[in-house]
């Protein structure tokens, strides 16, 4: 029993250490790179419709502290992920809330017409 408790404590410490290493290695990522690495290659429209619009807390203009995606401001304003670590943690925690198999918004509009 004593050994099991020790292993659980050690595992918790390792998890905390992993988080610290992630934070120390945090970086920004271009939106183009994020689409490939974080959003499974989904289109800009898919990401906006199924993620950004439904979970505005991820945007830096809505929540500057825990937001991790700068808002779309139009041509000439690059879009990027401000914190890859926060993005990965949020996506892991909320993966089940996002329907990754949903049709592209363009398809929905096309079928509605």
C-alpha positions in Angstrom: 0.0 0.0 0.0 2.8 2.4 0.9 4.5 1.6 -2.4 1.3 2.4 -4.4 1.0 5.8 -2.7 4.6 6.6 -3.5 4.1 5.7 -7.2 1.0 7.9 -7.4 2.9 10.8 -5.8 5.8 10.3 -8.2 3.4 10.2 -11.2 1.8 13.4 -10.1 5.2 15.1 -9.8 6.2 13.9 -13.3 2.9 15.3 -14.7 3.7 18.7 -13.1 7.2 18.5 -14.5 5.9 17.8 -18.0 3.6 20.9 -17.7 6.5 23.1 -16.6 8.6 21.8 -19.6 5.7 22.6 -21.9 5.4 26.1 -20.5 9.1 26.8 -20.9 9.0 25.6 -24.5 5.8 27.5 -25.4 5.8 29.4 -28.6 3.5 31.1 -31.1 2.4 29.4 -34.3 1.1 30.7 -37.6 -2.5 30.0 -38.3 -1.5 28.0 -41.4 0.8 25.8 -39.4 -1.9 25.5 -36.7 -4.5 24.3 -39.2 -2.2 21.4 -40.1 -0.8 20.6 -36.6 -3.7 21.4 -34.3 -6.9 21.4 -36.3 -6.4 18.3 -38.4 -6.1 20.2 -41.7 -9.6 21.6 -41.4 -10.5 24.8 -43.4 -10.5 28.3 -42.0 -14.3 28.2 -42.3 -14.6 25.0 -40.4 -12.4 26.3 -37.6 -14.3 29.6 -37.4 -17.8 27.9 -37.5 -17.2 24.9 -35.3 -14.6 26.2 -32.9 -14.0 29.9 -32.7 -17.7 30.9 -33.0 -18.8 28.3 -30.5 -16.0 28.7 -28.0 -15.2 32.5 -28.0 -13.1 32.1 -24.8 -10.2 30.8 -27.0 -9.9 34.3 -28.6 -7.3 36.7 -27.2 -9.7 39.7 -27.6 -12.4 37.9 -25.5 -10.1 36.5 -22.8 -6.6 38.0 -22.9 -5.3 35.7 -20.1 -6.4 32.2 -21.2 -7.2 32.9 -24.9 -4.8 31.5 -27.4 -6.0 32.5 -30.9 -5.9 36.0 -32.1 -9.1 37.2 -33.8 -9.6 37.4 -37.6 -9.1 41.1 -38.4 -9.0 41.0 -42.2 -6.5 41.2 -44.9 -3.0 42.3 -43.8 -3.5 41.1 -40.3 -1.9 37.7 -39.8 -3.8 35.2 -37.7 -1.8 33.1 -35.3 -1.9 30.9 -32.2 -0.4 32.9 -29.3 0.3 29.9 -27.1 0.7 26.4 -28.5 0.7 25.0 -25.0 -2.6 26.6 -24.1 -4.1 25.6 -27.5 -3.0 21.9 -27.0 -4.3 21.8 -23.4 -7.6 23.4 -24.4 -8.1 21.1 -27.5 -7.3 18.0 -25.5 -9.8 19.0 -22.8 -12.5 19.9 -25.3 -11.9 17.4 -28.1 -15.2 15.6 -27.4 -17.2 18.9 -27.7 -16.0 19.4 -31.3 -17.5 17.4 -34.1 -14.4 16.8 -36.2 -16.5 14.8 -38.7 -19.0 17.5 -39.3 -19.5 18.8 -42.9 -17.7 21.9 -44.0 -19.8 25.1 -43.6 -19.6 25.6 -47.4 -21.4 22.3 -47.9 -24.1 23.2 -45.4 -24.8 26.5 -47.2 -24.7 24.7 -50.6 -27.2 22.1 -49.5 -29.5 24.7 -47.8 -29.8 26.6 -51.1 
